[in-house]
Amino acid sequence: MIKFSDLNLNPKVLKAVEEAGYEIPTPIQAGAIPPALDGRDVLGIAQTGTGKTAGFVLPMITLLARGRARARMPRSLVLCPTRELAAQVAENFDTYTKHLKLTKALLIGGVSFKEQDTLIDKGVDVLIATPGRLLDHFERGKLILSDVKVMVVDEADRMLDMGFIPDIERIFGLTPFTRQTLFFSATMAPEIERITNTFLSNPARIEVARQASASETIEQGVVMFKASRKDREATEKRKVLRMMIDAEGDKCTNAIIFCNRKTDVDTVSKSLKQHGYDAAPIHGDLDQSQRTRTLDGFRAGDLRFLVASDVAARGLDVPSVSHVFNFDVPSHAEDYVHRIGRTGRAGRDGKAMMICVPRDEKNFEDIERLIQREIPRLENPLGHIGAEAQGDAVQDGAPEDTTEKKPASGRSRSRSRNRKTDDAPQAKPEVKSEAKSEAKAETTPEAASAPAEKPAEQPAEAQQPRAARTEHAPRQQAEARAQTAPQETADNSRNDQRNDTRSDASDTKRGGSSSRSRGGRDDRGGGSRVTGLGDHTPTFIEKSFAERYDG
Ligand code: AMP
């Protein structure tokens, strides 16, 4: 068996690795470190959780231990798709360089340019950045990339998903042709293959087992759930979630709860809090300091439940998460693998449970096909639902709940729903009359929840097919899109805002697509147009046809 000491790492790096408590290198480390130390390009096909970060940081810092940084000319570059991931790489860097004198700068949104400029001016050995922020610095003339000796691209498949490939290509072009490239991706989509063929030179290719097949320590389960009434689905689903959590008792020390849409992240988090659970949301609309605070709290064990969107939780490394709850079935099967991989890390046990409603069954089948195993069905903890769940709806002050409070007429339901969406979570019963609400009285429950989404979550790109959007969107188009989105953080980091806005928009699109395509009514933010009545025919029309036919 290969040991770290066999890998030719700098002795000071080796010491830091030992102090981190690692005994043997993981397969991606054993495969990637030797060729990287030989100066070869590396193509690592591995997911988060496999130890890939140390797989590139350890050889990189060993190579950098010789030589010194020059002002404004970083010697190495690590590109990450999200701020959180970049921050995590920076933490890894600090851990492994503790006995070396290497410097770093983290270029992400939510941090002032000035602070980052000062560091760059002094000269850094390693620059860890999201692509947009890096290009912003470059365009401001503050950064020279011609001394980059090692360039790392982390989670390239996520970069592709988020529309960063044109930025990555541009950054490759700004670095010297002679640089060494360490490139990591969980999957090899054709576009990723193209990039690696273009920019990597005879790479050592290391592929480790997909996490789906490696995650034997994760116990999985699904509740196939059908609400007592369609318009109660959201409320009852939240109740199912609480009961699932309760059933786990003390075994559930902490959990990440995934939702497909940002609005649901907020709703579920508020609802849990109202029911006395220690929960906080994390998604791309929250400002960076809040995201960092929430994550730090979760990592430190001060926060028990992190309610998250895929993007916000992407690549996050919190070593001991006992449970993952998929409040929604992810629309893309590979996201399931990423989500459940947040638990059962580094050989620990973990449990991943999901709620699947009838309209998500197709996506659920895709997941089972991908992981090539049947996910055990769990008993519906609500059993017989009805009055009990309805009573719960009144306590649960989240937006959708108002639909159950006034079953009397479509008109009043619609009114209170509109109001609630704006005022959540402390919405009061509606007393004012609003003429506009009449038009919405016929709205389907799915469409009814849609107004809670902000327009920024459905930018124009949501109309494009996913592949076209992610693979060909040039930077200019992306910037134009970003300008239509609200500013998400206090600083002027437009590119990193674009980063999260874009990615969460894609989340939203994915997550929301099933509901919109069914109801087909929400075209405010670029959803598909509906001709005629879509699949929702008002009862009075059905009745008049039936009467004629019968007659
Ligand atoms: P990553 O895939 O880089 O996000 O790493 C996943 C987790 O594995 C992190 O918590 C690392 O600290 C941990 N880790 C990395 N390398 C090793 C190793 N050789 N032995 C044990 N744990 C490791």
Residues whose N, C-alpha, C, O or C-beta is under 5 A from the ligand:
A	BS01	AMP	Y22 E23 I24 P25 T26 Q47 T48 G49 T50 G51 K52 T53 A54 D317 P319 A346
